[in-house]
Amino acid sequence: MLNYWVPRTRYCAKTVRDESTKGCDIIGLKLFGNGTPTPRDELMLFEAKAQFSGDSAKPRLQDAVDDSVKD
């Protein structure tokens, strides 16, 4: 949508099956050169939080901000 390339290979090679992978949850790359790095190239990093259990959703924005520092 915004012309970012978002690799989707992170979870195909998890080292520990029952543990989340370390690092940023979503990365997006926007490359302006044809295979040559340029100062205009962009890297976006996103920390995603979700809740799939419980009766009501808990606010997770601060958790995402706090956890992004760890990455």
PDB file of N, CA, C and O in Angstrom:
ATOM      1  N   MET A   1       0.813  -1.193   0.000  1.00  0.00           N
ATOM      2  CA  MET A   1       0.000   0.000   0.000  1.00  0.00           C
ATOM      3  C   MET A   1       0.861   1.264   0.000  1.00  0.00           C
ATOM      4  O   MET A   1       0.549   2.219  -0.711  1.00  0.00           O
ATOM      5  N   LEU A   2       1.908   1.282   0.765  1.00  0.00           N
ATOM      6  CA  LEU A   2       2.788   2.451   0.843  1.00  0.00           C
ATOM      7  C   LEU A   2       4.117   2.195   0.144  1.00  0.00           C
ATOM      8  O   LEU A   2       5.087   2.924   0.354  1.00  0.00           O
ATOM      9  N   ASN A   3       4.159   1.165  -0.681  1.00  0.00           N
ATOM     10  CA  ASN A   3       5.358   0.796  -1.443  1.00  0.00           C
ATOM     11  C   ASN A   3       6.515   0.354  -0.558  1.00  0.00           C
ATOM     12  O   ASN A   3       7.678   0.560  -0.907  1.00  0.00           O
ATOM     13  N   TYR A   4       6.207  -0.252   0.583  1.00  0.00           N
ATOM     14  CA  TYR A   4       7.232  -0.865   1.421  1.00  0.00           C
ATOM     15  C   TYR A   4       7.239  -2.355   1.148  1.00  0.00           C
ATOM     16  O   TYR A   4       6.186  -2.958   0.940  1.00  0.00           O
ATOM     17  N   TRP A   5       8.419  -2.951   1.147  1.00  0.00           N
ATOM     18  CA  TRP A   5       8.544  -4.396   1.036  1.00  0.00           C
ATOM     19  C   TRP A   5       8.581  -4.940   2.452  1.00  0.00           C
ATOM     20  O   TRP A   5       9.417  -4.519   3.251  1.00  0.00           O
ATOM     21  N   VAL A   6       7.692  -5.866   2.777  1.00  0.00           N
ATOM     22  CA  VAL A   6       7.606  -6.447   4.112  1.00  0.00           C
ATOM     23  C   VAL A   6       7.939  -7.937   4.004  1.00  0.00           C
ATOM     24  O   VAL A   6       7.100  -8.725   3.567  1.00  0.00           O
ATOM     25  N   PRO A   7       9.166  -8.334   4.401  1.00  0.00           N
ATOM     26  CA  PRO A   7       9.525  -9.750   4.327  1.00  0.00           C
ATOM     27  C   PRO A   7       8.625 -10.585   5.228  1.00  0.00           C
ATOM     28  O   PRO A   7       8.257 -10.145   6.317  1.00  0.00           O
ATOM     29  N   ARG A   8       8.274 -11.771   4.786  1.00  0.00           N
ATOM     30  CA  ARG A   8       7.374 -12.630   5.560  1.00  0.00           C
ATOM     31  C   ARG A   8       7.988 -13.990   5.819  1.00  0.00           C
ATOM     32  O   ARG A   8       7.303 -15.009   5.737  1.00  0.00           O
ATOM     33  N   THR A   9       9.260 -14.012   6.126  1.00  0.00           N
ATOM     34  CA  THR A   9       9.955 -15.279   6.332  1.00  0.00           C
ATOM     35  C   THR A   9      10.382 -15.497   7.773  1.00  0.00           C
ATOM     36  O   THR A   9      11.033 -16.500   8.068  1.00  0.00           O
ATOM     37  N   ARG A  10      10.047 -14.619   8.651  1.00  0.00           N
ATOM     38  CA  ARG A  10      10.553 -14.672  10.014  1.00  0.00           C
ATOM     39  C   ARG A  10      10.165 -15.938  10.764  1.00  0.00           C
ATOM     40  O   ARG A  10      10.992 -16.494  11.487  1.00  0.00           O
ATOM     41  N   TYR A  11       8.946 -16.403  10.615  1.00  0.00           N
ATOM     42  CA  TYR A  11       8.468 -17.508  11.430  1.00  0.00           C
ATOM     43  C   TYR A  11       8.688 -18.879  10.798  1.00  0.00           C
ATOM     44  O   TYR A  11       8.372 -19.895  11.418  1.00  0.00           O
ATOM     45  N   CYS A  12       9.220 -18.929   9.586  1.00  0.00           N
ATOM     46  CA  CYS A  12       9.426 -20.227   8.956  1.00  0.00           C
ATOM     47  C   CYS A  12      10.633 -20.955   9.534  1.00  0.00           C
ATOM     48  O   CYS A  12      10.776 -22.159   9.321  1.00  0.00           O
ATOM     49  N   ALA A  13      11.489 -20.271  10.245  1.00  0.00           N
ATOM     50  CA  ALA A  13      12.698 -20.898  10.781  1.00  0.00           C
ATOM     51  C   ALA A  13      12.869 -20.583  12.268  1.00  0.00           C
ATOM     52  O   ALA A  13      13.957 -20.203  12.701  1.00  0.00           O
ATOM     53  N   LYS A  14      11.796 -20.740  13.048  1.00  0.00           N
ATOM     54  CA  LYS A  14      11.893 -20.480  14.483  1.00  0.00           C
ATOM     55  C   LYS A  14      12.825 -21.500  15.131  1.00  0.00           C
ATOM     56  O   LYS A  14      12.752 -22.690  14.823  1.00  0.00           O
ATOM     57  N   THR A  15      13.696 -21.043  16.023  1.00  0.00           N
ATOM     58  CA  THR A  15      14.625 -21.951  16.682  1.00  0.00           C
ATOM     59  C   THR A  15      13.984 -22.662  17.869  1.00  0.00           C
ATOM     60  O   THR A  15      14.295 -23.824  18.133  1.00  0.00           O
ATOM     61  N   VAL A  16      13.096 -21.982  18.585  1.00  0.00           N
ATOM     62  CA  VAL A  16      12.383 -22.586  19.716  1.00  0.00           C
ATOM     63  C   VAL A  16      10.895 -22.529  19.408  1.00  0.00           C
ATOM     64  O   VAL A  16      10.317 -21.445  19.325  1.00  0.00           O
ATOM     65  N   ARG A  17      10.278 -23.680  19.241  1.00  0.00           N
ATOM     66  CA  ARG A  17       8.902 -23.764  18.776  1.00  0.00           C
ATOM     67  C   ARG A  17       7.897 -23.021  19.666  1.00  0.00           C
ATOM     68  O   ARG A  17       6.989 -22.361  19.159  1.00  0.00           O
ATOM     69  N   ASP A  18       8.060 -23.128  20.987  1.00  0.00           N
ATOM     70  CA  ASP A  18       7.080 -22.562  21.922  1.00  0.00           C
ATOM     71  C   ASP A  18       7.487 -21.206  22.477  1.00  0.00           C
ATOM     72  O   ASP A  18       7.001 -20.798  23.532  1.00  0.00           O
ATOM     73  N   GLU A  19       8.360 -20.512  21.789  1.00  0.00           N
ATOM     74  CA  GLU A  19       8.821 -19.205  22.259  1.00  0.00           C
ATOM     75  C   GLU A  19       8.766 -18.223  21.096  1.00  0.00           C
ATOM     76  O   GLU A  19       9.076 -18.579  19.959  1.00  0.00           O
ATOM     77  N   SER A  20       8.372 -16.995  21.383  1.00  0.00           N
ATOM     78  CA  SER A  20       8.312 -16.004  20.310  1.00  0.00           C
ATOM     79  C   SER A  20       9.723 -15.634  19.869  1.00  0.00           C
ATOM     80  O   SER A  20      10.670 -15.680  20.654  1.00  0.00           O
ATOM     81  N   THR A  21       9.840 -15.269  18.604  1.00  0.00           N
ATOM     82  CA  THR A  21      11.149 -14.869  18.092  1.00  0.00           C
ATOM     83  C   THR A  21      11.516 -13.499  18.640  1.00  0.00           C
ATOM     84  O   THR A  21      10.639 -12.689  18.940  1.00  0.00           O
ATOM     85  N   LYS A  22      12.787 -13.246  18.767  1.00  0.00           N
ATOM     86  CA  LYS A  22      13.273 -11.983  19.318  1.00  0.00           C
ATOM     87  C   LYS A  22      13.429 -10.952  18.205  1.00  0.00           C
ATOM     88  O   LYS A  22      13.664 -11.300  17.048  1.00  0.00           O
ATOM     89  N   GLY A  23      13.296  -9.700  18.565  1.00  0.00           N
ATOM     90  CA  GLY A  23      13.457  -8.624  17.601  1.00  0.00           C
ATOM     91  C   GLY A  23      12.150  -7.920  17.333  1.00  0.00           C
ATOM     92  O   GLY A  23      11.128  -8.237  17.943  1.00  0.00           O
ATOM     93  N   CYS A  24      12.179  -6.977  16.434  1.00  0.00           N
ATOM     94  CA  CYS A  24      10.980  -6.226  16.062  1.00  0.00           C
ATOM     95  C   CYS A  24       9.990  -7.152  15.375  1.00  0.00           C
ATOM     96  O   CYS A  24      10.385  -8.090  14.682  1.00  0.00           O
ATOM     97  N   ASP A  25       8.720  -6.890  15.565  1.00  0.00           N
ATOM     98  CA  ASP A  25       7.686  -7.766  15.029  1.00  0.00           C
ATOM     99  C   ASP A  25       7.469  -7.580  13.536  1.00  0.00           C
ATOM    100  O   ASP A  25       7.245  -8.556  12.821  1.00  0.00           O
ATOM    101  N   ILE A  26       7.530  -6.361  13.060  1.00  0.00           N
ATOM    102  CA  ILE A  26       7.271  -6.089  11.639  1.00  0.00           C
ATOM    103  C   ILE A  26       8.330  -5.124  11.135  1.00  0.00           C
ATOM    104  O   ILE A  26       8.604  -4.102  11.763  1.00  0.00           O
ATOM    105  N   ILE A  27       8.922  -5.456   9.997  1.00  0.00           N
ATOM    106  CA  ILE A  27       9.844  -4.515   9.379  1.00  0.00           C
ATOM    107  C   ILE A  27       9.367  -4.246   7.958  1.00  0.00           C
ATOM    108  O   ILE A  27       8.802  -5.120   7.301  1.00  0.00           O
ATOM    109  N   GLY A  28       9.602  -3.042   7.503  1.00  0.00           N
ATOM    110  CA  GLY A  28       9.262  -2.667   6.141  1.00  0.00           C
ATOM    111  C   GLY A  28      10.427  -1.917   5.521  1.00  0.00           C
ATOM    112  O   GLY A  28      11.042  -1.066   6.164  1.00  0.00           O
ATOM    113  N   LEU A  29      10.725  -2.233   4.278  1.00  0.00           N
ATOM    114  CA  LEU A  29      11.831  -1.601   3.562  1.00  0.00           C
ATOM    115  C   LEU A  29      11.301  -0.889   2.333  1.00  0.00           C
ATOM    116  O   LEU A  29      10.472  -1.427   1.599  1.00  0.00           O
ATOM    117  N   LYS A  30      11.779   0.313   2.116  1.00  0.00           N
ATOM    118  CA  LYS A  30      11.484   1.033   0.879  1.00  0.00           C
ATOM    119  C   LYS A  30      12.829   1.374   0.247  1.00  0.00           C
ATOM    120  O   LYS A  30      13.598   2.175   0.779  1.00  0.00           O
ATOM    121  N   LEU A  31      13.097   0.750  -0.899  1.00  0.00           N
ATOM    122  CA  LEU A  31      14.374   0.916  -1.574  1.00  0.00           C
ATOM    123  C   LEU A  31      14.187   1.751  -2.830  1.00  0.00           C
ATOM    124  O   LEU A  31      13.310   1.471  -3.647  1.00  0.00           O
ATOM    125  N   PHE A  32      15.010   2.769  -2.978  1.00  0.00           N
ATOM    126  CA  PHE A  32      14.867   3.683  -4.105  1.00  0.00           C
ATOM    127  C   PHE A  32      15.855   3.399  -5.230  1.00  0.00           C
ATOM    128  O   PHE A  32      15.613   3.789  -6.372  1.00  0.00           O
ATOM    129  N   GLY A  33      16.969   2.722  -4.928  1.00  0.00           N
ATOM    130  CA  GLY A  33      17.945   2.376  -5.960  1.00  0.00           C
ATOM    131  C   GLY A  33      17.639   0.990  -6.516  1.00  0.00           C
ATOM    132  O   GLY A  33      16.941   0.203  -5.876  1.00  0.00           O
ATOM    133  N   ASN A  34      18.146   0.697  -7.674  1.00  0.00           N
ATOM    134  CA  ASN A  34      17.962  -0.633  -8.272  1.00  0.00           C
ATOM    135  C   ASN A  34      19.058  -1.566  -7.772  1.00  0.00           C
ATOM    136  O   ASN A  34      19.984  -1.898  -8.513  1.00  0.00           O
ATOM    137  N   GLY A  35      18.953  -1.988  -6.513  1.00  0.00           N
ATOM    138  CA  GLY A  35      19.946  -2.876  -5.936  1.00  0.00           C
ATOM    139  C   GLY A  35      21.150  -2.160  -5.352  1.00  0.00           C
ATOM    140  O   GLY A  35      22.053  -2.802  -4.816  1.00  0.00           O
ATOM    141  N   THR A  36      21.173  -0.845  -5.447  1.00  0.00           N
ATOM    142  CA  THR A  36      22.269  -0.049  -4.898  1.00  0.00           C
ATOM    143  C   THR A  36      21.736   0.783  -3.743  1.00  0.00           C
ATOM    144  O   THR A  36      20.762   1.515  -3.921  1.00  0.00           O
ATOM    145  N   PRO A  37      22.348   0.695  -2.555  1.00  0.00           N
ATOM    146  CA  PRO A  37      21.877   1.498  -1.423  1.00  0.00           C
ATOM    147  C   PRO A  37      21.946   2.995  -1.725  1.00  0.00           C
ATOM    148  O   PRO A  37      22.897   3.478  -2.339  1.00  0.00           O
ATOM    149  N   THR A  38      20.920   3.712  -1.280  1.00  0.00           N
ATOM    150  CA  THR A  38      20.892   5.165  -1.438  1.00  0.00           C
ATOM    151  C   THR A  38      20.524   5.813  -0.107  1.00  0.00           C
ATOM    152  O   THR A  38      19.929   5.150   0.743  1.00  0.00           O
ATOM    153  N   PRO A  39      20.853   7.072   0.100  1.00  0.00           N
ATOM    154  CA  PRO A  39      20.462   7.777   1.325  1.00  0.00           C
ATOM    155  C   PRO A  39      18.942   7.901   1.479  1.00  0.00           C
ATOM    156  O   PRO A  39      18.453   8.153   2.580  1.00  0.00           O
ATOM    157  N   ARG A  40      18.203   7.728   0.402  1.00  0.00           N
ATOM    158  CA  ARG A  40      16.739   7.836   0.458  1.00  0.00           C
ATOM    159  C   ARG A  40      16.067   6.554   0.943  1.00  0.00           C
ATOM    160  O   ARG A  40      14.892   6.589   1.310  1.00  0.00           O
ATOM    161  N   ASP A  41      16.781   5.416   0.955  1.00  0.00           N
ATOM    162  CA  ASP A  41      16.198   4.152   1.404  1.00  0.00           C
ATOM    163  C   ASP A  41      15.638   4.312   2.818  1.00  0.00           C
ATOM    164  O   ASP A  41      16.184   5.058   3.631  1.00  0.00           O
ATOM    165  N   GLU A  42      14.550   3.607   3.100  1.00  0.00           N
ATOM    166  CA  GLU A  42      13.887   3.719   4.402  1.00  0.00           C
ATOM    167  C   GLU A  42      13.695   2.345   5.027  1.00  0.00           C
ATOM    168  O   GLU A  42      13.468   1.356   4.331  1.00  0.00           O
ATOM    169  N   LEU A  43      13.790   2.303   6.356  1.00  0.00           N
ATOM    170  CA  LEU A  43      13.519   1.101   7.143  1.00  0.00           C
ATOM    171  C   LEU A  43      12.524   1.483   8.218  1.00  0.00           C
ATOM    172  O   LEU A  43      12.768   2.408   8.994  1.00  0.00           O
ATOM    173  N   MET A  44      11.405   0.781   8.271  1.00  0.00           N
ATOM    174  CA  MET A  44      10.385   1.023   9.301  1.00  0.00           C
ATOM    175  C   MET A  44      10.325  -0.197  10.208  1.00  0.00           C
ATOM    176  O   MET A  44      10.352  -1.329   9.726  1.00  0.00           O
ATOM    177  N   LEU A  45      10.243   0.021  11.517  1.00  0.00           N
ATOM    178  CA  LEU A  45      10.148  -1.045  12.497  1.00  0.00           C
ATOM    179  C   LEU A  45       8.891  -0.848  13.321  1.00  0.00           C
ATOM    180  O   LEU A  45       8.584   0.261  13.756  1.00  0.00           O
ATOM    181  N   PHE A  46       8.163  -1.947  13.532  1.00  0.00           N
ATOM    182  CA  PHE A  46       6.924  -1.877  14.304  1.00  0.00           C
ATOM    183  C   PHE A  46       6.889  -2.976  15.342  1.00  0.00           C
ATOM    184  O   PHE A  46       7.295  -4.108  15.077  1.00  0.00           O
ATOM    185  N   GLU A  47       6.410  -2.644  16.507  1.00  0.00           N
ATOM    186  CA  GLU A  47       6.184  -3.596  17.588  1.00  0.00           C
ATOM    187  C   GLU A  47       4.687  -3.857  17.639  1.00  0.00           C
ATOM    188  O   GLU A  47       3.907  -2.923  17.827  1.00  0.00           O
ATOM    189  N   ALA A  48       4.275  -5.101  17.477  1.00  0.00           N
ATOM    190  CA  ALA A  48       2.851  -5.445  17.469  1.00  0.00           C
ATOM    191  C   ALA A  48       2.477  -6.154  18.766  1.00  0.00           C
ATOM    192  O   ALA A  48       3.245  -6.966  19.283  1.00  0.00           O
ATOM    193  N   LYS A  49       1.319  -5.849  19.275  1.00  0.00           N
ATOM    194  CA  LYS A  49       0.798  -6.492  20.474  1.00  0.00           C
ATOM    195  C   LYS A  49      -0.601  -6.994  20.177  1.00  0.00           C
ATOM    196  O   LYS A  49      -1.378  -6.328  19.493  1.00  0.00           O
ATOM    197  N   ALA A  50      -0.916  -8.163  20.690  1.00  0.00           N
ATOM    198  CA  ALA A  50      -2.247  -8.743  20.496  1.00  0.00           C
ATOM    199  C   ALA A  50      -2.659  -9.479  21.765  1.00  0.00           C
ATOM    200  O   ALA A  50      -1.816  -9.848  22.583  1.00  0.00           O
ATOM    201  N   GLN A  51      -3.940  -9.682  21.915  1.00  0.00           N
ATOM    202  CA  GLN A  51      -4.465 -10.434  23.052  1.00  0.00           C
ATOM    203  C   GLN A  51      -5.534 -11.368  22.527  1.00  0.00           C
ATOM    204  O   GLN A  51      -6.546 -10.925  21.984  1.00  0.00           O
ATOM    205  N   PHE A  52      -5.309 -12.656  22.688  1.00  0.00           N
ATOM    206  CA  PHE A  52      -6.246 -13.638  22.163  1.00  0.00           C
ATOM    207  C   PHE A  52      -6.999 -14.382  23.261  1.00  0.00           C
ATOM    208  O   PHE A  52      -7.710 -15.343  22.968  1.00  0.00           O
ATOM    209  N   SER A  53      -6.860 -13.964  24.503  1.00  0.00           N
ATOM    210  CA  SER A  53      -7.572 -14.630  25.589  1.00  0.00           C
ATOM    211  C   SER A  53      -8.120 -13.584  26.555  1.00  0.00           C
ATOM    212  O   SER A  53      -7.736 -12.415  26.507  1.00  0.00           O
ATOM    213  N   GLY A  54      -9.009 -14.014  27.419  1.00  0.00           N
ATOM    214  CA  GLY A  54      -9.594 -13.110  28.390  1.00  0.00           C
ATOM    215  C   GLY A  54     -10.926 -12.555  27.916  1.00  0.00           C
ATOM    216  O   GLY A  54     -11.319 -12.730  26.763  1.00  0.00           O
ATOM    217  N   ASP A  55     -11.610 -11.883  28.830  1.00  0.00           N
ATOM    218  CA  ASP A  55     -12.946 -11.372  28.528  1.00  0.00           C
ATOM    219  C   ASP A  55     -12.921 -10.006  27.858  1.00  0.00           C
ATOM    220  O   ASP A  55     -13.748  -9.726  26.989  1.00  0.00           O
ATOM    221  N   SER A  56     -11.980  -9.152  28.253  1.00  0.00           N
ATOM    222  CA  SER A  56     -11.940  -7.818  27.661  1.00  0.00           C
ATOM    223  C   SER A  56     -10.497  -7.464  27.310  1.00  0.00           C
ATOM    224  O   SER A  56      -9.551  -7.945  27.933  1.00  0.00           O
ATOM    225  N   ALA A  57     -10.358  -6.627  26.318  1.00  0.00           N
ATOM    226  CA  ALA A  57      -9.027  -6.227  25.862  1.00  0.00           C
ATOM    227  C   ALA A  57      -8.359  -5.305  26.874  1.00  0.00           C
ATOM    228  O   ALA A  57      -9.006  -4.441  27.466  1.00  0.00           O
ATOM    229  N   LYS A  58      -7.070  -5.499  27.064  1.00  0.00           N
ATOM    230  CA  LYS A  58      -6.291  -4.643  27.951  1.00  0.00           C
ATOM    231  C   LYS A  58      -5.542  -3.624  27.087  1.00  0.00           C
ATOM    232  O   LYS A  58      -5.171  -3.937  25.956  1.00  0.00           O
ATOM    233  N   PRO A  59      -5.318  -2.426  27.595  1.00  0.00           N
ATOM    234  CA  PRO A  59      -4.551  -1.446  26.815  1.00  0.00           C
ATOM    235  C   PRO A  59      -3.109  -1.927  26.655  1.00  0.00           C
ATOM    236  O   PRO A  59      -2.445  -2.223  27.648  1.00  0.00           O
ATOM    237  N   ARG A  60      -2.619  -2.008  25.423  1.00  0.00           N
ATOM    238  CA  ARG A  60      -1.291  -2.572  25.168  1.00  0.00           C
ATOM    239  C   ARG A  60      -0.322  -1.586  24.538  1.00  0.00           C
ATOM    240  O   ARG A  60       0.827  -1.944  24.282  1.00  0.00           O
ATOM    241  N   LEU A  61      -0.751  -0.352  24.280  1.00  0.00           N
ATOM    242  CA  LEU A  61       0.123   0.609  23.617  1.00  0.00           C
ATOM    243  C   LEU A  61       1.398   0.849  24.423  1.00  0.00           C
ATOM    244  O   LEU A  61       2.490   0.847  23.855  1.00  0.00           O
ATOM    245  N   GLN A  62       1.281   1.054  25.719  1.00  0.00           N
ATOM    246  CA  GLN A  62       2.479   1.301  26.537  1.00  0.00           C
ATOM    247  C   GLN A  62       3.376   0.078  26.559  1.00  0.00           C
ATOM    248  O   GLN A  62       4.599   0.219  26.578  1.00  0.00           O
ATOM    249  N   ASP A  63       2.798  -1.131  26.556  1.00  0.00           N
ATOM    250  CA  ASP A  63       3.606  -2.351  26.484  1.00  0.00           C
ATOM    251  C   ASP A  63       4.443  -2.375  25.204  1.00  0.00           C
ATOM    252  O   ASP A  63       5.614  -2.755  25.228  1.00  0.00           O
ATOM    253  N   ALA A  64       3.838  -1.968  24.091  1.00  0.00           N
ATOM    254  CA  ALA A  64       4.564  -1.948  22.815  1.00  0.00           C
ATOM    255  C   ALA A  64       5.708  -0.932  22.867  1.00  0.00           C
ATOM    256  O   ALA A  64       6.808  -1.207  22.389  1.00  0.00           O
ATOM    257  N   VAL A  65       5.448   0.234  23.444  1.00  0.00           N
ATOM    258  CA  VAL A  65       6.501   1.247  23.557  1.00  0.00           C
ATOM    259  C   VAL A  65       7.638   0.743  24.440  1.00  0.00           C
ATOM    260  O   VAL A  65       8.808   0.879  24.084  1.00  0.00           O
ATOM    261  N   ASP A  66       7.298   0.162  25.588  1.00  0.00           N
ATOM    262  CA  ASP A  66       8.312  -0.344  26.511  1.00  0.00           C
ATOM    263  C   ASP A  66       9.123  -1.487  25.879  1.00  0.00           C
ATOM    264  O   ASP A  66      10.345  -1.538  26.024  1.00  0.00           O
ATOM    265  N   ASP A  67       8.449  -2.386  25.187  1.00  0.00           N
ATOM    266  CA  ASP A  67       9.124  -3.544  24.588  1.00  0.00           C
ATOM    267  C   ASP A  67       9.986  -3.164  23.385  1.00  0.00           C
ATOM    268  O   ASP A  67      10.960  -3.855  23.087  1.00  0.00           O
ATOM    269  N   SER A  68       9.646  -2.081  22.695  1.00  0.00           N
ATOM    270  CA  SER A  68      10.449  -1.680  21.543  1.00  0.00           C
ATOM    271  C   SER A  68      11.850  -1.267  21.962  1.00  0.00           C
ATOM    272  O   SER A  68      12.783  -1.382  21.168  1.00  0.00           O
ATOM    273  N   VAL A  69      12.019  -0.790  23.182  1.00  0.00           N
ATOM    274  CA  VAL A  69      13.332  -0.408  23.687  1.00  0.00           C
ATOM    275  C   VAL A  69      14.226  -1.638  23.806  1.00  0.00           C
ATOM    276  O   VAL A  69      15.434  -1.543  23.589  1.00  0.00           O
ATOM    277  N   LYS A  70      13.651  -2.794  24.147  1.00  0.00           N
ATOM    278  CA  LYS A  70      14.414  -4.030  24.287  1.00  0.00           C
ATOM    279  C   LYS A  70      14.992  -4.487  22.957  1.00  0.00           C
ATOM    280  O   LYS A  70      16.060  -5.099  22.919  1.00  0.00           O
ATOM    281  N   ASP A  71      14.296  -4.193  21.873  1.00  0.00           N
ATOM    282  CA  ASP A  71      14.745  -4.644  20.549  1.00  0.00           C
ATOM    283  C   ASP A  71      15.799  -3.737  20.009  1.00  0.00           C
ATOM    284  O   ASP A  71      16.297  -3.957  18.905  1.00  0.00           O
TER     285      ASP A  71
END
